[in-house]
Amino acid sequence: ACKDDDCPGDWSNQSFGKLNYPLFDTIMAVNVKGPLLVAEAFLENIKAGQQKKLVTISSTNGSLTEQLPGSGAIFYRSSKAALNRAMQLVAAEEKKDGIIVLLLHPGAVLTERQAYLAKYEGMIKMPFTVENMIKTIAKVTIKDSGNFLQYDGTTVPW
């Protein structure tokens, strides 16, 4: 498995022909199993809450219809596609209880761990995306349940 310090964003072991399958198990556990476990653990709290919203952070890397550059990051991209599908199924199941399940793409966020990406155009700062995600979460209704939205509320192709 991949230890935190061994995974700084090097996608070289996620390219076809060079796949590190133990890493696949770790990525799927974190990006799919983890959110499902948390959602199930808090389901009764969500049902009892006023807003009844379950929000997961996804990525356009999980899009099945949007053409993305390159062919690497197979595990990461697959995990985000799996997360999106899983949460769409959760949305269908929980709609009867008025729970809004939302998939959010925060954008290409410049985190501390990814400071080396600062030189690339289009990177956005964490406070900007968080502020906009909070606004988007506040506005969504049951009609939006199961949708994949960008931090600013626009629909993301999936």
Summary of the structure (lengths in Angstrom):
residues: 158
radius of gyration: 16.2
end to end distance: 29.0
largest distance: 48.9
contacts: 428
relative contact order: 0.15
helix: 53%
strand: 12%
